[in-house]
Amino acid sequence: MKIFSGRSPRPPLSRQRAWVCLLLNALVCPGLGSLMARRFSGLPQLVLAWGGGIWMMVVIGQYTLATFRFAGRLPEWRPYVASGLGGMAFFLAGWVWSIGTGLLVLWRTPASNPPPPTPAVPPEMESPENPT
């Protein structure tokens, strides 16, 4: 007697959905398309992209505050640029990785999915003729 049934296999991704995953990774949010394609690698891609983006925004905010503190005189910009480039490197790493994952998903998706199997239908029985 089976108490638990096994997980039913998920249907394979369609070609259209694979394209959507690639476009999500490339144009909307790196890692989101990978997660939609059921790839665990989407989580670190999201963390890299969002972390790098937030890092760059913090650096821009720090530079803006430093400009206001010096009452219009521009502060030394080199440390801010160096830190901002670090955030950009994190973002680009997540973005390039997610595009690679999206292309891999698209490459591994068959061009056309076979139709789902039809359920087996028993043949219809003909009623016997009444010999009268």
Rosetta blueprint (number, residue, H / E / L):
1 M L
2 K L
3 I L
4 F L
5 S L
6 G L
7 R L
8 S L
9 P L
10 R L
11 P L
12 P L
13 L L
14 S L
15 R H
16 Q H
17 R H
18 A H
19 W H
20 V H
21 C H
22 L H
23 L H
24 L H
25 N H
26 A H
27 L H
28 V H
29 C L
30 P L
31 G L
32 L H
33 G H
34 S H
35 L H
36 M H
37 A L
38 R L
39 R L
40 F L
41 S L
42 G H
43 L H
44 P H
45 Q H
46 L H
47 V H
48 L H
49 A H
50 W H
51 G H
52 G H
53 G H
54 I H
55 W H
56 M H
57 M H
58 V H
59 V H
60 I H
61 G H
62 Q H
63 Y H
64 T H
65 L H
66 A H
67 T H
68 F H
69 R H
70 F L
71 A L
72 G L
73 R L
74 L L
75 P L
76 E L
77 W L
78 R H
79 P H
80 Y H
81 V H
82 A H
83 S H
84 G H
85 L H
86 G H
87 G H
88 M H
89 A H
90 F H
91 F H
92 L H
93 A H
94 G H
95 W H
96 V H
97 W H
98 S H
99 I H
100 G H
101 T H
102 G H
103 L H
104 L H
105 V H
106 L H
107 W H
108 R H
109 T L
110 P L
111 A L
112 S L
113 N L
114 P L
115 P L
116 P L
117 P L
118 T L
119 P L
120 A L
121 V L
122 P L
123 P L
124 E L
125 M L
126 E L
127 S L
128 P L
129 E L
130 N L
131 P L
132 T L
